[in-house]
Amino acid sequence: MLVLLLGPAGKAFGEDGKIRILTSIPPLYCWAVNVAGDLATVENLLPADVGPHDYQFKPKDLKRLQNADLIVLNGLGLEDWFTRAIQANAAEAERKVIHIADGLAETDLIFHLPTLELDPSHSIQEGHDHGPRTQDPGPGTGHRHEHDQANPHLWQDPRLAMHGVTNILLALQRIDPAHAADYQRNATAYLSRLAALDAEIRQAVAGFSSHTVVTYHDAFPYFCRRYGIELAGVIEQVPGSDPSPRYLAELLKVIRARKVKVIFTEPQFNPRLAKRLADDLGIAVAELDVLETGALSPDSYEDGLRRNLRVLQQYLK
């Protein structure tokens, strides 16, 4: 078992005098870079082609965690490898680790998607469940994430992203008060960009002729909720586990009843099953990026959401 030994609370910043920020996934990297500007060094822990669900924490990662002045995590069970790594110095860990979900109300989080049943007799009992909140999961339910149990894909909603950016701002102002005004200025400019992105997506979605989709797994409920898109179902309730024939039969009924035009796959999943279902139904297959992997640049979060928007426009207009 790995044990993360964190340095003393009063340690200095890096040799260049800059704060050292470590993030877990590309969206958080983008947010931190835009708030920190040139006052901090921001690094993403995971390699560009490895997602948080597949990541294996390695002993060599300990040094990067120890040297960081601020560690920015999504939370909500996404980085369980980190939680398991911290077994000592809990007070110090609390000082240097922030979660972008901190401060959100329970109503801001999605614990499960509404079950869409064509008939009460079609209720599926074999879904993947982690607790009492979910009953009779069906094609519109999606899988439950373990531990915190809320769906962790908050970054798909630019408005929730703005909450995460504010959490990063407050953390940087706390550990580097001398530059509080600079961080505020950077954050204000970035929050304005995210608000513009939100408005752009909202305007585009309002012009869609179809507002019903099926995705490969439940990575997009926050996006769908924000912009009034109906998520009719997901193919894999549990990522990496093939759905049962009974579940697929029920999903096909939902797709036909809701007149779904397209099934959206994701880069990290083999699209074979989605293509087979789409061929059977005579509908399209397209790809949406979950943004858990990818290149690291200050604009990559906004660019990723705009790429997804262009795909949605192509298939739902």
Rosetta blueprint (number, residue, H / E / L):
1 M L
2 L L
3 V L
4 L L
5 L L
6 L L
7 G L
8 P L
9 A L
10 G L
11 K L
12 A L
13 F L
14 G L
15 E L
16 D L
17 G L
18 K L
19 I E
20 R E
21 I E
22 L E
23 T E
24 S L
25 I L
26 P H
27 P H
28 L H
29 Y H
30 C H
31 W H
32 A H
33 V H
34 N H
35 V H
36 A H
37 G H
38 D H
39 L H
40 A E
41 T E
42 V E
43 E E
44 N E
45 L L
46 L L
47 P L
48 A L
49 D L
50 V L
51 G L
52 P L
53 H L
54 D L
55 Y L
56 Q L
57 F L
58 K L
59 P L
60 K L
61 D H
62 L H
63 K H
64 R H
65 L H
66 Q H
67 N H
68 A L
69 D L
70 L E
71 I E
72 V E
73 L E
74 N L
75 G L
76 L L
77 G L
78 L L
79 E L
80 D H
81 W H
82 F H
83 T H
84 R H
85 A H
86 I L
87 Q L
88 A L
89 N L
90 A H
91 A H
92 E H
93 A H
94 E H
95 R H
96 K H
97 V E
98 I E
99 H E
100 I L
101 A L
102 D L
103 G L
104 L L
105 A L
106 E H
107 T H
108 D H
109 L L
110 I L
111 F L
112 H L
113 L L
114 P L
115 T L
116 L L
117 E L
118 L L
119 D L
120 P H
121 S H
122 H H
123 S L
124 I L
125 Q L
126 E L
127 G L
128 H L
129 D L
130 H L
131 G L
132 P L
133 R L
134 T L
135 Q L
136 D L
137 P L
138 G L
139 P L
140 G L
141 T L
142 G L
143 H L
144 R L
145 H L
146 E L
147 H L
148 D L
149 Q L
150 A L
151 N L
152 P L
153 H L
154 L H
155 W H
156 Q H
157 D L
158 P H
159 R H
160 L H
161 A H
162 M H
163 H H
164 G H
165 V H
166 T H
167 N H
168 I H
169 L H
170 L H
171 A H
172 L H
173 Q H
174 R H
175 I H
176 D L
177 P H
178 A H
179 H H
180 A H
181 A H
182 D H
183 Y H
184 Q H
185 R H
186 N H
187 A H
188 T H
189 A H
190 Y H
191 L H
192 S H
193 R H
194 L H
195 A H
196 A H
197 L H
198 D H
199 A H
200 E H
201 I H
202 R H
203 Q H
204 A H
205 V H
206 A H
207 G L
208 F L
209 S L
210 S L
211 H L
212 T E
213 V E
214 V E
215 T E
216 Y L
217 H L
218 D L
219 A L
220 F L
221 P H
222 Y H
223 F H
224 C H
225 R H
226 R H
227 Y H
228 G L
229 I L
230 E E
231 L E
232 A E
233 G E
234 V E
235 I L
236 E L
237 Q L
238 V L
239 P L
240 G L
241 S L
242 D L
243 P L
244 S L
245 P H
246 R H
247 Y H
248 L H
249 A H
250 E H
251 L H
252 L H
253 K H
254 V H
255 I H
256 R H
257 A H
258 R H
259 K L
260 V L
261 K L
262 V E
263 I E
264 F E
265 T E
266 E L
267 P L
268 Q L
269 F L
270 N L
271 P L
272 R H
273 L H
274 A H
275 K H
276 R H
277 L H
278 A H
279 D H
280 D H
281 L H
282 G L
283 I L
284 A E
285 V E
286 A E
287 E E
288 L L
289 D L
290 V L
291 L L
292 E L
293 T L
294 G L
295 A L
296 L L
297 S L
298 P L
299 D L
300 S H
301 Y H
302 E H
303 D H
304 G H
305 L H
306 R H
307 R H
308 N H
309 L H
310 R H
311 V H
312 L H
313 Q H
314 Q H
315 Y H
316 L H
317 K L
